[in-house]
Amino acid sequence: MTTIEYIKEWLSTNPLIWNVIRFLAILFVILLGVQLVRRYLKKHISNTVIRYKSQKAIEIIGYGLLIFLAITYFSGSIKDFTIIIGLFTAGLAFTLQELILSIAGSIYIFLVKVYKPGDRIEINGIKGDVIDVDSIYTTMMEIGQWVESDNYSGRIVKLSNAFVFKGPIYNYSQDFPFIWDQFNLPIRYGSDMELAKSIVIKIASETLSEYTKASKSQWEAVVNKYYIEDAIVEPTLAVRLTDNWVEFNLRYIVDYKKRRLTRHLLHDEIRKAFEQTNGKVVLASTTIELIKIPEIKINSEQI
C-alpha cells in the first residue's frame, strides 16, 4: 500500500478530520480573498472616508461568511459540530480570555456605538483621535503626553478593545462636538472694571459667535436625548477678588479640536484691546527682580 492510498484510507475512516481539513482550507481561501480585495480597494479608492468604510465592509462580510460557512458546513453532522465547538470553546476559555474579551468589546463598540473612527476619546489614561477599530484593537493617534494642549504627539497607539469593559470612556465628540473651556485674567486694582468686563465679553462674543450658534441646536438635541439640565453656551464672565488683583474668569464653548487656537485668539485680542484703553485697564502681574545683594561689613571690635 502506497503512502497516498494509506492517507486516503485513513481519512475515509476518520471523516471528522477530513471535514476539518477541508474547512480550514476554505477558511484560508476566504481570508486570502478578503485581504486581496482590501488591498485592491486601498490602491484604487482615493477618498479616505470611502476607502476606510469599503475596507471595513469587506472585512465584516468576510467574517459573516465564515460564521455562515461554519454553521452550514457542519450542519450535516450535529454531533461532529457540537464536538468541534465544545473543544474550541474550552480551549479559548483557558488560553484566550483576553482575545475573547477584545472581540466582545469590538462587537459592543459596533452595536452600542461607544465611539467610531474620527472621534476624540480618552480611555485607560490614553487620549487621542480614533483612526481605526478592528476586531481586536482600537488604533488612536495620541494627543498630549509631553506635548502641551490638544496637539498630536506623533505616536500611534493600539489599545485592546477589552478596555471598554474595564473603565470609563471619555468621548469629546459624540453627540456634542463642543467642550467648555476657561481661563483667568488678572486685572490690576484701580482699573476701570466695567470697561474691562465689557471688552472681554465683547471680544469673546465676536470671536466665538460661530461656535455659540452651532452649539445651541446640538445642545438642545443632547438635552432632549439625555436627562441633563439646559446649560448656557454663551460666553460668561465671573469676577473674584484676590489679595493681589481682580481675577476675571472667562468661560466659553469651543470646537473640541480648536481649543488651543481659540484661546490664543482670545488672549491676543484682549491684550490688544486693553493696550488701547490708555491705562484705564491694566493687566496685573507679580514681578520680583533681585539686582544685587548689598555687602555687609561687621566690625568685631565694636561687638
PASEBA-1860 file (N, C-alpha, C; in nm, 3 decimals):
! residues 303
1> MTTIEYIK> 0.086/-0.120/0.000/0.000/0.000/0.000/0.090/0.125/0.000 ~ 0.064/0.213/-0.097/0.143/0.336/-0.106/0.101/0.435/0.003 ~ 0.182/0.539/0.016/0.154/0.641/0.118/0.024/0.714/0.090 ~ 0.001/0.745/-0.038/-0.121/0.817/-0.075/-0.244/0.732/-0.046 ~ -0.237/0.604/-0.080/-0.350/0.515/-0.054/-0.375/0.501/0.097 ~ -0.267/0.498/0.173/-0.281/0.488/0.319/-0.350/0.612/0.376 ~ -0.309/0.730/0.324/-0.370/0.855/0.372/-0.518/0.859/0.336 ~ -0.552/0.817/0.212/-0.693/0.816/0.170/-0.775/0.722/0.258
9> EWLSTNPL> -0.720/0.606/0.287/-0.793/0.510/0.370/-0.810/0.564/0.513 ~ -0.704/0.631/0.563/-0.713/0.686/0.699/-0.816/0.797/0.708 ~ -0.821/0.882/0.604/-0.919/0.990/0.602/-1.061/0.938/0.587 ~ -1.076/0.827/0.510/-1.210/0.771/0.493/-1.262/0.710/0.623 ~ -1.171/0.662/0.706/-1.213/0.607/0.835/-1.224/0.714/0.943 ~ -1.174/0.834/0.914/-1.184/0.948/1.008/-1.244/1.069/0.936 ~ -1.372/1.065/0.906/-1.435/1.173/0.829/-1.431/1.308/0.900 ~ -1.430/1.307/1.032/-1.427/1.433/1.105/-1.299/1.510/1.075
17> IWNVIRFL> -1.185/1.438/1.074/-1.057/1.503/1.046/-1.056/1.560/0.905 ~ -1.109/1.485/0.811/-1.113/1.531/0.672/-1.201/1.655/0.656 ~ -1.314/1.656/0.728/-1.402/1.772/0.723/-1.334/1.897/0.780 ~ -1.260/1.877/0.889/-1.189/1.990/0.949/-1.082/2.043/0.855 ~ -1.009/1.954/0.788/-0.904/1.996/0.695/-0.964/2.075/0.579 ~ -1.074/2.026/0.524/-1.139/2.097/0.414/-1.192/2.234/0.460 ~ -1.246/2.236/0.581/-1.298/2.363/0.634/-1.186/2.465/0.651 ~ -1.071/2.420/0.703/-0.957/2.510/0.720/-0.905/2.561/0.585
25> AILFVILL> -0.910/2.475/0.484/-0.866/2.517/0.350/-0.959/2.625/0.295 ~ -1.090/2.603/0.311/-1.187/2.704/0.265/-1.170/2.833/0.345 ~ -1.144/2.818/0.475/-1.122/2.934/0.561/-1.003/3.017/0.512 ~ -0.896/2.949/0.476/-0.777/3.017/0.425/-0.806/3.092/0.295 ~ -0.883/3.029/0.207/-0.917/3.092/0.079/-0.999/3.219/0.100 ~ -1.096/3.212/0.193/-1.182/3.328/0.219/-1.099/3.443/0.278 ~ -1.015/3.412/0.376/-0.931/3.516/0.438/-0.836/3.578/0.336 ~ -0.779/3.494/0.250/-0.691/3.545/0.146/-0.767/3.637/0.050
33> GVQLVRRY> -0.890/3.595/0.015/-0.971/3.677/-0.074/-1.005/3.812/-0.013 ~ -1.036/3.812/0.116/-1.067/3.938/0.185/-0.947/4.032/0.182 ~ -0.828/3.979/0.209/-0.708/4.062/0.209/-0.677/4.118/0.070 ~ -0.697/4.036/-0.034/-0.672/4.083/-0.170/-0.769/4.193/-0.210 ~ -0.895/4.177/-0.174/-0.995/4.280/-0.206/-0.963/4.409/-0.131 ~ -0.923/4.398/-0.004/-0.888/4.517/0.075/-0.769/4.591/0.011 ~ -0.669/4.517/-0.035/-0.555/4.581/-0.099/-0.595/4.650/-0.229 ~ -0.685/4.585/-0.304/-0.733/4.645/-0.429/-0.805/4.777/-0.402
41> LKKHISNT> -0.894/4.776/-0.301/-0.968/4.898/-0.266/-0.873/5.007/-0.218 ~ -0.771/4.969/-0.143/-0.675/5.066/-0.091/-0.600/5.137/-0.202 ~ -0.572/5.066/-0.310/-0.495/5.123/-0.420/-0.582/5.206/-0.516 ~ -0.710/5.170/-0.530/-0.792/5.230/-0.635/-0.897/5.329/-0.584 ~ -0.910/5.348/-0.453/-1.005/5.446/-0.400/-0.925/5.558/-0.333 ~ -0.937/5.678/-0.385/-0.858/5.791/-0.334/-0.921/5.857/-0.212 ~ -1.056/5.858/-0.205/-1.124/5.922/-0.093/-1.101/5.841/0.035 ~ -1.048/5.907/0.138/-1.011/5.837/0.261/-1.131/5.775/0.331
49> VIRYKSQK> -1.240/5.850/0.342/-1.359/5.801/0.414/-1.419/5.681/0.341 ~ -1.438/5.694/0.209/-1.497/5.585/0.131/-1.406/5.462/0.134 ~ -1.275/5.484/0.124/-1.182/5.371/0.126/-1.187/5.297/0.259 ~ -1.189/5.372/0.368/-1.194/5.308/0.501/-1.322/5.228/0.519 ~ -1.438/5.290/0.485/-1.565/5.221/0.502/-1.576/5.099/0.411 ~ -1.522/5.108/0.290/-1.526/4.994/0.198/-1.443/4.877/0.251 ~ -1.326/4.908/0.304/-1.241/4.803/0.360/-1.307/4.736/0.480 ~ -1.370/4.817/0.565/-1.439/4.761/0.681/-1.559/4.676/0.639
57> AIEIIGYG> -1.629/4.719/0.535/-1.744/4.643/0.487/-1.701/4.506/0.435 ~ -1.591/4.503/0.361/-1.539/4.375/0.311/-1.497/4.285/0.427 ~ -1.437/4.344/0.530/-1.394/4.267/0.647/-1.514/4.206/0.719 ~ -1.621/4.285/0.737/-1.741/4.236/0.804/-1.809/4.127/0.722 ~ -1.815/4.146/0.590/-1.874/4.044/0.502/-1.795/3.914/0.512 ~ -1.662/3.926/0.517/-1.579/3.806/0.528/-1.604/3.731/0.657 ~ -1.612/3.803/0.770/-1.640/3.738/0.899/-1.779/3.674/0.898 ~ -1.876/3.745/0.841/-2.012/3.689/0.834/-2.015/3.563/0.750
65> LLIFLAIT> -1.941/3.564/0.640/-1.935/3.446/0.554/-1.870/3.328/0.626 ~ -1.769/3.355/0.705/-1.703/3.248/0.781/-1.797/3.186/0.884 ~ -1.872/3.270/0.953/-1.968/3.218/1.052/-2.076/3.136/0.984 ~ -2.128/3.187/0.873/-2.232/3.113/0.799/-2.178/2.980/0.748 ~ -2.056/2.982/0.697/-1.994/2.860/0.645/-1.972/2.758/0.755 ~ -1.928/2.804/0.873/-1.904/2.712/0.984/-2.031/2.641/1.027 ~ -2.142/2.716/1.028/-2.269/2.657/1.071/-2.322/2.559/0.967 ~ -2.321/2.602/0.840/-2.378/2.517/0.734/-2.287/2.399/0.701
73> YFSGSIKD> -2.157/2.416/0.716/-2.065/2.310/0.677/-2.079/2.188/0.766 ~ -2.101/2.214/0.895/-2.111/2.104/0.990/-2.256/2.067/1.023 ~ -2.351/2.130/0.955/-2.492/2.102/0.986/-2.532/1.960/0.951 ~ -2.457/1.896/0.860/-2.490/1.758/0.825/-2.459/1.662/0.937 ~ -2.372/1.701/1.026/-2.338/1.616/1.139/-2.338/1.700/1.266 ~ -2.452/1.705/1.332/-2.466/1.786/1.452/-2.371/1.739/1.561 ~ -2.350/1.610/1.566/-2.261/1.556/1.668/-2.119/1.607/1.648 ~ -2.071/1.601/1.523/-1.936/1.649/1.495/-1.924/1.798/1.523
81> FTIIIGLF> -2.027/1.871/1.482/-2.025/2.016/1.502/-2.021/2.051/1.651 ~ -2.097/1.977/1.731/-2.101/2.002/1.875/-1.965/1.972/1.938 ~ -1.901/1.866/1.893/-1.770/1.831/1.946/-1.668/1.941/1.914 ~ -1.670/1.986/1.788/-1.575/2.089/1.747/-1.594/2.217/1.828 ~ -1.720/2.260/1.840/-1.749/2.383/1.914/-1.712/2.368/2.061 ~ -1.739/2.251/2.119/-1.707/2.228/2.259/-1.559/2.235/2.286 ~ -1.479/2.168/2.203/-1.335/2.171/2.219/-1.279/2.311/2.197 ~ -1.332/2.377/2.096/-1.285/2.511/2.063/-1.314/2.609/2.177
89> TAGLAFTL> -1.434/2.599/2.232/-1.474/2.689/2.341/-1.393/2.663/2.467 ~ -1.370/2.536/2.497/-1.293/2.502/2.617/-1.150/2.555/2.608 ~ -1.090/2.543/2.490/-0.955/2.594/2.473/-0.947/2.745/2.487 ~ -1.044/2.812/2.426/-1.045/2.958/2.435/-1.067/3.007/2.577 ~ -1.152/2.936/2.651/-1.186/2.980/2.786/-1.064/2.986/2.877 ~ -0.965/2.901/2.852/-0.848/2.896/2.940/-0.728/2.974/2.886 ~ -0.716/2.981/2.755/-0.593/3.039/2.698/-0.613/3.172/2.627 ~ -0.734/3.201/2.585/-0.756/3.322/2.505/-0.863/3.412/2.565
97> QELILSIA> -0.861/3.426/2.697/-0.964/3.508/2.761/-0.958/3.653/2.716 ~ -0.838/3.708/2.708/-0.823/3.848/2.668/-0.866/3.869/2.524 ~ -0.835/3.771/2.439/-0.875/3.781/2.299/-1.027/3.778/2.285 ~ -1.092/3.689/2.360/-1.238/3.681/2.357/-1.299/3.812/2.404 ~ -1.242/3.868/2.510/-1.293/3.994/2.563/-1.273/4.108/2.462 ~ -1.163/4.103/2.388/-1.138/4.205/2.286/-1.240/4.196/2.173 ~ -1.268/4.073/2.130/-1.368/4.054/2.024/-1.506/4.097/2.072 ~ -1.538/4.061/2.197/-1.666/4.105/2.255/-1.671/4.257/2.264
105> GSIYIFLV> -1.557/4.318/2.296/-1.551/4.464/2.301/-1.575/4.528/2.167 ~ -1.521/4.468/2.060/-1.542/4.523/1.926/-1.689/4.515/1.886 ~ -1.755/4.404/1.923/-1.899/4.392/1.896/-1.977/4.496/1.975 ~ -1.938/4.514/2.100/-2.004/4.614/2.186/-1.985/4.755/2.130 ~ -1.864/4.786/2.084/-1.836/4.917/2.026/-1.921/4.940/1.902 ~ -1.935/4.835/1.820/-2.011/4.847/1.695/-2.160/4.862/1.720 ~ -2.214/4.784/1.814/-2.359/4.785/1.838/-2.402/4.906/1.919 ~ -2.331/4.936/2.026/-2.369/5.045/2.115/-2.318/5.180/2.063
113> KVYKPGDR> -2.221/5.176/1.971/-2.161/5.297/1.916/-2.095/5.381/2.026 ~ -2.012/5.313/2.103/-1.938/5.381/2.209/-1.849/5.490/2.149 ~ -1.781/5.457/2.041/-1.705/5.554/1.963/-1.685/5.497/1.825 ~ -1.639/5.581/1.735/-1.617/5.542/1.596/-1.493/5.614/1.544 ~ -1.437/5.571/1.430/-1.323/5.642/1.374/-1.356/5.790/1.350 ~ -1.267/5.875/1.392/-1.290/6.019/1.383/-1.322/6.083/1.516 ~ -1.367/6.003/1.614/-1.398/6.056/1.747/-1.269/6.081/1.825 ~ -1.275/6.179/1.913/-1.165/6.204/2.007/-1.206/6.149/2.143
121> IEINGIKG> -1.129/6.055/2.195/-1.165/5.988/2.319/-1.046/5.983/2.414 ~ -1.077/5.949/2.538/-0.974/5.918/2.638/-1.015/5.789/2.706 ~ -0.928/5.688/2.699/-0.958/5.557/2.755/-0.831/5.498/2.814 ~ -0.842/5.443/2.932/-0.728/5.383/3.002/-0.611/5.482/3.015 ~ -0.643/5.609/3.036/-0.540/5.710/3.052/-0.477/5.758/2.924 ~ -0.525/5.710/2.809/-0.470/5.749/2.679/-0.572/5.835/2.606 ~ -0.527/5.949/2.559/-0.615/6.044/2.489/-0.570/6.056/2.344 ~ -0.667/6.056/2.251/-0.632/6.070/2.111/-0.752/6.059/2.020
129> DVIDVDSI> -0.726/6.069/1.890/-0.829/6.055/1.789/-0.831/5.911/1.739 ~ -0.951/5.853/1.734/-0.966/5.715/1.686/-0.947/5.714/1.535 ~ -0.853/5.635/1.486/-0.828/5.627/1.342/-0.864/5.491/1.285 ~ -0.889/5.393/1.372/-0.930/5.261/1.322/-0.983/5.178/1.438 ~ -1.084/5.095/1.407/-1.138/5.000/1.504/-1.152/4.866/1.432 ~ -1.077/4.765/1.475/-1.092/4.632/1.415/-1.146/4.536/1.520 ~ -1.137/4.408/1.492/-1.198/4.309/1.579/-1.124/4.292/1.712 ~ -1.002/4.339/1.721/-0.923/4.320/1.843/-0.874/4.453/1.901
137> YTTMMEIG> -0.828/4.543/1.816/-0.766/4.667/1.864/-0.841/4.792/1.819 ~ -0.828/4.895/1.902/-0.864/5.031/1.863/-0.733/5.108/1.843 ~ -0.717/5.168/1.726/-0.596/5.242/1.694/-0.622/5.391/1.709 ~ -0.532/5.459/1.781/-0.551/5.602/1.810/-0.425/5.681/1.775 ~ -0.447/5.804/1.729/-0.338/5.900/1.715/-0.330/5.977/1.846 ~ -0.222/5.956/1.919/-0.213/6.007/2.056/-0.207/6.159/2.062 ~ -0.269/6.212/2.168/-0.268/6.356/2.195/-0.210/6.378/2.334 ~ -0.130/6.484/2.348/-0.079/6.519/2.480/0.053/6.452/2.513
145> QWVESDNY> 0.059/6.395/2.635/0.183/6.342/2.692/0.284/6.456/2.707 ~ 0.398/6.452/2.639/0.497/6.559/2.654/0.460/6.684/2.573 ~ 0.358/6.672/2.486/0.313/6.785/2.406/0.201/6.856/2.479 ~ 0.212/6.987/2.496/0.111/7.062/2.569/-0.016/7.078/2.486 ~ -0.126/7.098/2.556/-0.257/7.122/2.497/-0.300/7.001/2.413 ~ -0.399/7.024/2.323/-0.458/6.914/2.247/-0.388/6.897/2.113 ~ -0.259/6.870/2.115/-0.182/6.850/1.993/-0.136/6.706/1.983 ~ -0.119/6.659/1.860/-0.070/6.523/1.838/0.073/6.509/1.888
153> SGRIVKLS> 0.100/6.397/1.953/0.237/6.367/1.995/0.315/6.299/1.883 ~ 0.243/6.243/1.786/0.307/6.172/1.676/0.308/6.022/1.693 ~ 0.268/5.973/1.810/0.267/5.829/1.834/0.130/5.770/1.800 ~ 0.132/5.654/1.738/0.009/5.579/1.711/-0.002/5.468/1.816 ~ -0.115/5.464/1.885/-0.135/5.372/1.996/-0.239/5.268/1.958 ~ -0.208/5.141/1.981/-0.304/5.033/1.964/-0.349/4.987/2.102 ~ -0.480/4.991/2.124/-0.536/4.960/2.254/-0.636/4.847/2.240 ~ -0.629/4.748/2.328/-0.721/4.635/2.323/-0.865/4.682/2.342
161> NAFVFKGP> -0.956/4.627/2.262/-1.098/4.661/2.276/-1.155/4.615/2.409 ~ -1.083/4.529/2.480/-1.131/4.481/2.610/-1.141/4.594/2.711 ~ -1.070/4.704/2.689/-1.070/4.814/2.786/-1.204/4.886/2.793 ~ -1.294/4.864/2.697/-1.426/4.929/2.706/-1.506/4.873/2.823 ~ -1.468/4.755/2.873/-1.536/4.695/2.988/-1.464/4.722/3.120 ~ -1.348/4.787/3.115/-1.264/4.797/3.234/-1.257/4.936/3.296 ~ -1.319/5.034/3.237/-1.312/5.169/3.292/-1.393/5.266/3.210 ~ -1.394/5.393/3.252/-1.472/5.495/3.181/-1.411/5.530/3.046
169> IYNYSQDF> -1.497/5.574/2.955/-1.455/5.620/2.823/-1.501/5.765/2.808 ~ -1.407/5.855/2.788/-1.440/5.996/2.770/-1.444/6.027/2.621 ~ -1.561/6.067/2.572/-1.577/6.098/2.430/-1.597/6.248/2.415 ~ -1.506/6.313/2.342/-1.511/6.458/2.326/-1.601/6.501/2.211 ~ -1.643/6.410/2.126/-1.712/6.449/2.003/-1.846/6.382/1.980 ~ -1.879/6.280/2.055/-2.005/6.209/2.032/-2.124/6.294/2.076 ~ -2.225/6.303/1.991/-2.348/6.379/2.016/-2.326/6.529/2.022 ~ -2.220/6.574/2.091/-2.197/6.717/2.110/-2.049/6.747/2.090
177> PFIWDQFN> -2.009/6.789/1.968/-1.867/6.807/1.937/-1.810/6.940/1.985 ~ -1.852/6.983/2.101/-1.801/7.107/2.161/-1.765/7.080/2.307 ~ -1.675/7.159/2.359/-1.639/7.149/2.500/-1.633/7.290/2.560 ~ -1.648/7.296/2.692/-1.633/7.424/2.761/-1.487/7.441/2.803 ~ -1.437/7.560/2.783/-1.301/7.593/2.824/-1.306/7.724/2.903 ~ -1.201/7.753/2.977/-1.197/7.876/3.055/-1.053/7.914/3.086 ~ -1.033/8.042/3.115/-0.902/8.089/3.160/-0.922/8.214/3.246 ~ -0.819/8.249/3.323/-0.826/8.363/3.415/-0.746/8.481/3.362
185> LPIRYGSD> -0.797/8.601/3.391/-0.729/8.726/3.357/-0.709/8.808/3.484 ~ -0.586/8.837/3.524/-0.562/8.921/3.643/-0.568/9.069/3.605 ~ -0.661/9.144/3.665/-0.677/9.287/3.637/-0.630/9.366/3.759 ~ -0.547/9.467/3.734/-0.490/9.545/3.844/-0.600/9.626/3.914 ~ -0.591/9.631/4.047/-0.683/9.716/4.123/-0.666/9.862/4.078 ~ -0.777/9.935/4.068/-0.773/10.073/4.020/-0.809/10.085/3.874 ~ -0.813/9.973/3.802/-0.855/9.975/3.662/-1.005/9.997/3.652 ~ -1.050/10.039/3.535/-1.194/10.057/3.509/-1.254/9.917/3.488
193> MELAKSIV> -1.313/9.861/3.593/-1.361/9.723/3.588/-1.477/9.705/3.491 ~ -1.567/9.802/3.485/-1.680/9.790/3.394/-1.633/9.791/3.249 ~ -1.536/9.876/3.221/-1.480/9.879/3.086/-1.410/9.747/3.054 ~ -1.336/9.695/3.151/-1.265/9.568/3.131/-1.363/9.455/3.103 ~ -1.472/9.449/3.180/-1.572/9.344/3.160/-1.637/9.355/3.023 ~ -1.670/9.476/2.982/-1.735/9.494/2.852/-1.642/9.455/2.738 ~ -1.512/9.485/2.753/-1.415/9.448/2.649/-1.405/9.296/2.636 ~ -1.391/9.228/2.749/-1.374/9.082/2.747/-1.498/9.014/2.689
201> IKIASETL> -1.617/9.055/2.733/-1.740/8.993/2.684/-1.760/9.020/2.535 ~ -1.730/9.142/2.491/-1.747/9.176/2.350/-1.655/9.093/2.262 ~ -1.528/9.085/2.299/-1.432/9.008/2.219/-1.470/8.860/2.218 ~ -1.508/8.807/2.333/-1.546/8.666/2.340/-1.669/8.638/2.255 ~ -1.768/8.725/2.260/-1.891/8.705/2.183/-1.864/8.711/2.033 ~ -1.779/8.805/1.990/-1.748/8.817/1.847/-1.662/8.700/1.798 ~ -1.563/8.663/1.876/-1.472/8.555/1.834/-1.541/8.420/1.833 ~ -1.633/8.399/1.927/-1.695/8.267/1.945/-1.836/8.260/1.889
209> SEYTKASK> -1.877/8.359/1.810/-2.017/8.363/1.763/-2.055/8.240/1.683 ~ -1.965/8.192/1.597/-1.997/8.074/1.515/-2.013/7.949/1.602 ~ -1.924/7.932/1.699/-1.933/7.817/1.788/-2.061/7.822/1.872 ~ -2.094/7.942/1.921/-2.214/7.956/2.003/-2.340/7.923/1.924 ~ -2.346/7.973/1.801/-2.463/7.948/1.717/-2.475/7.800/1.680 ~ -2.363/7.739/1.643/-2.366/7.598/1.601/-2.394/7.505/1.718 ~ -2.351/7.543/1.837/-2.366/7.453/1.952/-2.507/7.455/2.012 ~ -2.583/7.563/1.989/-2.714/7.576/2.051/-2.808/7.464/2.008
217> SQWEAVVN> -2.820/7.443/1.877/-2.912/7.340/1.828/-2.867/7.201/1.870 ~ -2.736/7.177/1.868/-2.687/7.045/1.907/-2.702/7.022/2.057 ~ -2.689/7.127/2.136/-2.708/7.111/2.280/-2.855/7.083/2.312 ~ -2.946/7.143/2.236/-3.088/7.114/2.255/-3.117/6.966/2.228 ~ -3.052/6.910/2.126/-3.070/6.768/2.097/-3.016/6.681/2.210 ~ -2.905/6.722/2.271/-2.848/6.648/2.383/-2.942/6.653/2.504 ~ -3.000/6.770/2.530/-3.093/6.785/2.643/-3.217/6.699/2.622 ~ -3.264/6.689/2.498/-3.382/6.606/2.469/-3.351/6.457/2.477
225> KYYIEDAI> -3.225/6.421/2.450/-3.188/6.280/2.448/-3.153/6.227/2.587 ~ -3.087/6.309/2.669/-3.039/6.264/2.799/-3.109/6.342/2.911 ~ -3.099/6.286/3.031/-3.152/6.355/3.149/-3.045/6.451/3.198 ~ -3.047/6.572/3.144/-2.943/6.670/3.174/-3.004/6.809/3.170 ~ -2.953/6.897/3.254/-3.008/7.032/3.259/-2.960/7.115/3.141 ~ -3.036/7.217/3.107/-3.001/7.306/2.997/-2.891/7.401/3.044 ~ -2.779/7.402/2.973/-2.664/7.483/3.013/-2.652/7.606/2.924 ~ -2.578/7.704/2.972/-2.554/7.827/2.897/-2.435/7.805/2.803
233> VEPTLAVR> -2.457/7.830/2.675/-2.349/7.813/2.577/-2.285/7.947/2.539 ~ -2.346/8.058/2.578/-2.285/8.189/2.552/-2.167/8.211/2.648 ~ -2.070/8.294/2.609/-1.957/8.324/2.698/-2.005/8.391/2.827 ~ -1.949/8.351/2.939/-1.984/8.409/3.068/-1.857/8.453/3.140 ~ -1.872/8.556/3.223/-1.757/8.612/3.294/-1.787/8.616/3.444 ~ -1.698/8.561/3.524/-1.710/8.564/3.670/-1.595/8.644/3.727 ~ -1.622/8.720/3.834/-1.522/8.808/3.896/-1.492/8.757/4.037 ~ -1.363/8.753/4.071/-1.321/8.710/4.205/-1.212/8.804/4.255
241> LTDNWVEF> -1.227/8.847/4.380/-1.128/8.936/4.440/-1.018/8.855/4.508 ~ -0.893/8.893/4.483/-0.779/8.828/4.547/-0.696/8.934/4.619 ~ -0.590/8.891/4.686/-0.503/8.984/4.758/-0.424/9.074/4.664 ~ -0.401/9.028/4.542/-0.311/9.099/4.452/-0.381/9.166/4.334 ~ -0.494/9.112/4.290/-0.563/9.166/4.173/-0.708/9.118/4.170 ~ -0.783/9.172/4.075/-0.919/9.126/4.048/-0.910/9.019/3.940 ~ -0.960/8.902/3.969/-0.946/8.790/3.876/-1.074/8.773/3.794 ~ -1.061/8.785/3.662/-1.170/8.759/3.568/-1.159/8.615/3.521
249> NLRYIVDY> -1.268/8.541/3.529/-1.271/8.404/3.479/-1.368/8.398/3.361 ~ -1.313/8.377/3.241/-1.394/8.370/3.119/-1.420/8.224/3.084 ~ -1.548/8.190/3.073/-1.590/8.054/3.038/-1.665/8.061/2.906 ~ -1.632/7.969/2.815/-1.691/7.975/2.681/-1.692/7.835/2.619 ~ -1.763/7.823/2.509/-1.773/7.695/2.440/-1.692/7.702/2.311 ~ -1.631/7.588/2.274/-1.542/7.587/2.159/-1.540/7.449/2.096 ~ -1.507/7.443/1.969/-1.489/7.316/1.899/-1.379/7.237/1.969 ~ -1.403/7.107/1.991/-1.308/7.027/2.069/-1.171/7.017/2.004
257> KKRRLTRH> -1.161/7.044/1.873/-1.033/7.036/1.804/-0.961/7.172/1.797 ~ -1.027/7.279/1.842/-0.970/7.412/1.824/-0.954/7.487/1.957 ~ -0.939/7.414/2.063/-0.929/7.477/2.195/-0.805/7.564/2.207 ~ -0.690/7.515/2.164/-0.565/7.590/2.176/-0.566/7.714/2.087 ~ -0.610/7.699/1.962/-0.615/7.812/1.869/-0.711/7.919/1.918 ~ -0.827/7.878/1.968/-0.926/7.975/2.015/-0.875/8.051/2.136 ~ -0.809/7.983/2.226/-0.754/8.051/2.344/-0.649/8.154/2.302 ~ -0.568/8.118/2.204/-0.467/8.212/2.152/-0.533/8.337/2.095
265> LLHDEIRK> -0.638/8.319/2.015/-0.707/8.434/1.954/-0.768/8.524/2.061 ~ -0.830/8.465/2.162/-0.891/8.544/2.269/-0.785/8.622/2.347 ~ -0.677/8.556/2.383/-0.570/8.623/2.458/-0.514/8.741/2.378 ~ -0.490/8.718/2.251/-0.428/8.821/2.168/-0.520/8.941/2.150 ~ -0.648/8.916/2.122/-0.743/9.026/2.102/-0.768/9.104/2.231 ~ -0.777/9.034/2.343/-0.798/9.102/2.472/-0.677/9.188/2.507 ~ -0.558/9.136/2.484/-0.436/9.213/2.512/-0.433/9.342/2.429 ~ -0.464/9.331/2.301/-0.464/9.449/2.214/-0.568/9.551/2.259
273> AFEQTNGK> -0.686/9.503/2.298/-0.792/9.594/2.341/-0.755/9.665/2.471 ~ -0.693/9.595/2.564/-0.651/9.657/2.689/-0.545/9.764/2.665 ~ -0.454/9.739/2.571/-0.348/9.835/2.542/-0.402/9.964/2.482 ~ -0.519/9.957/2.420/-0.579/10.075/2.357/-0.664/10.157/2.453 ~ -0.672/10.118/2.580/-0.752/10.194/2.677/-0.672/10.306/2.743 ~ -0.547/10.323/2.702/-0.462/10.430/2.757/-0.448/10.421/2.909 ~ -0.431/10.300/2.959/-0.406/10.281/3.101/-0.529/10.267/3.187 ~ -0.648/10.274/3.126/-0.770/10.258/3.206/-0.787/10.114/3.254
281> VVLASTTI> -0.740/10.020/3.173/-0.744/9.879/3.210/-0.602/9.823/3.197 ~ -0.550/9.771/3.307/-0.413/9.719/3.308/-0.413/9.578/3.364 ~ -0.342/9.489/3.295/-0.326/9.353/3.346/-0.229/9.354/3.463 ~ -0.260/9.281/3.566/-0.175/9.275/3.685/-0.072/9.164/3.671 ~ 0.036/9.179/3.744/0.141/9.076/3.745/0.223/9.090/3.871 ~ 0.294/8.987/3.902/0.386/8.988/4.016/0.527/8.971/3.963 ~ 0.611/9.071/3.986/0.749/9.067/3.937/0.845/9.091/4.052 ~ 0.938/9.002/4.070/1.043/9.018/4.172/1.178/9.015/4.101
289> ELIKIPEI> 1.250/9.123/4.110/1.380/9.133/4.043/1.488/9.159/4.147 ~ 1.580/9.068/4.160/1.691/9.081/4.256/1.814/9.127/4.178 ~ 1.852/9.253/4.200/1.963/9.310/4.123/2.098/9.279/4.188 ~ 2.111/9.312/4.317/2.240/9.293/4.384/2.219/9.283/4.534 ~ 2.289/9.193/4.595/2.284/9.180/4.741/2.387/9.274/4.801 ~ 2.347/9.367/4.886/2.446/9.462/4.942/2.546/9.391/5.033 ~ 2.668/9.447/5.034/2.773/9.391/5.119/2.752/9.435/5.264 ~ 2.771/9.347/5.356/2.754/9.376/5.498/2.890/9.361/5.567
297> KINSEQI> 2.938/9.472/5.628/3.066/9.469/5.699/3.041/9.465/5.849 ~ 3.106/9.376/5.915/3.090/9.360/6.060/3.223/9.393/6.128 ~ 3.217/9.489/6.220/3.336/9.528/6.297/3.336/9.449/6.427 ~ 3.423/9.354/6.437/3.425/9.267/6.554/3.471/9.339/6.680 ~ 3.547/9.451/6.664/3.597/9.521/6.782/3.486/9.593/6.856 ~ 3.379/9.632/6.784/3.269/9.704/6.847/3.166/9.609/6.906 ~ 3.186/9.483/6.888/3.090/9.386/6.942/3.132/9.345/7.083
END
